Amino acid sequence: MDRGYKMWLRYNQITNQEVLEEYQSCLQHLHFSVNTATILAAVDELQAGLSSMINHSLHVLKTKDQRATLLLTIEESIAKEENVQVEIEDEGYVIKSIKNNRLIIFGKTDIGVLYGVFHLLRLMQTQCSLKHIYIVEQPKNSLRMLNEWDNMDGSIERGYAGVSIFFENNQFTKDWERVKDYARLLASVGINGIAFNNVNVHEQETKLITPEYLPTVAKVANIFRMYGIKTFLSINYASPISLGGMDTADPLNEEVRQWWKDKAKEIYRFIPDFGGVLVKADSEHRPGPFTYNRTHADGANMLAGAFAPFDGIVLWRCFVYDCMQDWRDRSTDRARAAYDHFKPIDGKFHKNVVLQIKNGPMDFQVREAVSPLFGAMPNTNQMLELQITQEYTGQQKHLCYLVPQWKEILDFDTYANGVNTPIKSIVDGSQYKYDHCGITAVSNVGNDDNWTGHTLAQANLYGYARLAWNPDLSAELITDEWAKLTFGVDEQVVQVVSNMLLQSWHIYEKYTSPLGVGWMVNPGHHYGPNVDGYEYSVWGTYHFADSKGIGVDRTVATGTGFTNQYFKENKELYETLNNCPDELLLFFHHVPYTHQLKSGDTVIQHIYNTHFEGVEEAIGLKKSWLSLEAKISPSIFNGVSERLQHQIEHAKEWRDVINTYFYRKSGIEDEKNRKIY
Ligand code: GCW
């Protein structure tokens, strides 16, 4: 039964006769000129894909001759003979149709060839013609990573699709085939790095960097290497204490420094191309350099020094804030924290440290401002961290396709280098000459049959990776691609599914969190409405609603001064009530419920309207899906239908809780007299 395990690598049989004949005639004999594990993986993929799509595999020719209708090569001389552009980057590739109805895939490296093969298979799955093609592709971002928040007991922090595919019962998985399938899926969309344990590194996971586990970490790395993916580990900053029996982890202590140097050497003995370490330090009770009155530059540089001799890098997270705040204290603003901690130490980090910065200054909310740290540190490598797993966006029970959100973030103009300094141009290294940079994201997979719980949530993983490869791709193009790869090229299906996906983030926003306010969720698990759930807590996450108004005043004039962390143009945009975009109004300002938005509605009427509309639109999502019943395999159809039904019920809960809360707080009637409790 088709449960969606294959994700977008389905390789369904091609039934369109014309297309089938074209492919069959052009894909007959294969010649490949090198024999690395990666090339062999590419050939395996091709053969499997072709036998399933066009009923035959390629006949492999040992020597290169005119019969070879498909050439895979990394040799420039061969490429040049066929007039193929050879000036591309290491992971780049060219696919070109050459004379006599043949094709060549040239990569600078075997990984480029692998990517080219996946691209070819994608063209075939979406039934594009292979005649007269000349595709030159190279990634815009050098780091295109995933962070898995998997624990060794098998649980996944913020995981909504079963348990870990890497660990069970405090040991590694026995299902290595599944790890390999994950590597294939990730390589097919160009992911090239993975940190496969949670950034919250607990006792057992701390030991991943010891000889007890390193041989098995190496086994994981071997699988991923074949697919062009480097392995990283999240580490416990206090490892010298937990593992080394020392009484300090002070980054300036000589013995601590030596301990890490020895540790790095040991890791590289097992994994010669280990990517490096990912560190959550001084964040949510994790240990870090602050304990020793040292800066984050001191902490990161100590590790960087230990890993540099092996070309390892240190991914250092900027999610550092006071998580023991007193809610009565109106001057401390969590949104300010990352910038306040890191901006002053710009230029102090070693070349092999990359600061990993969440897209927003708070935490992966449905809607929040972008982090003002992007572009503010010209002398320090930066990368963007997104969250694919839907912690705050419906936990893969609700449909919430995040590509449109990520596009907004990537395209956001920071003005760091004047007009047109979008975030994508900072994290791809084109604004400032960074040594390492790119994009990472928290993965949304688990061991569910379909990997992501909600089958349509597969689109988030796909879309993330495509954007990491090329942030200029449009949301529409990515969505169309994914829909075709997943459900076939039937126009109605592609249209309906694409529309559902593209609207879903706005729909979710409508019935959950109005005007950028955020955090009105149940504490802990973060699912479902609870307006005051975080209002009197230590987490720095408040909305300040009272009988008169709502919102967080982050202005310089009267608030926390957060707006001052942006470059001038954005500061002016957010600082003044009149300029501030509606969708972020309550993120930056505290306003009366009667405040009139740019849309013409008052804040309170907007809250009522969007919550009623959001439910109607959620009902619309299900209706759209039901129209596809005859065309979708039953187990996928039913699974998605059930989730969409749950989404409707839960959207009603959101609507009624939020509307009732604000009706009771404000005492203001809904102009349209709808049912509020
Ligand atoms: O959003 C918060 C999550 C935590 C997570 C943390 C982080 C891994 O609720 O579960 O911890 O962010 O990003 O470190």
Boltz pocket constraint, residues with backbone or C-beta under 6 A from the ligand:
constraints:
  - pocket:
      binder: B
      contacts: [[A, 149], [A, 157], [A, 158], [A, 199], [A, 200], [A, 280], [A, 284], [A, 319], [A, 363], [A, 364], [A, 391], [A, 524]]
      max_distance: 6.0
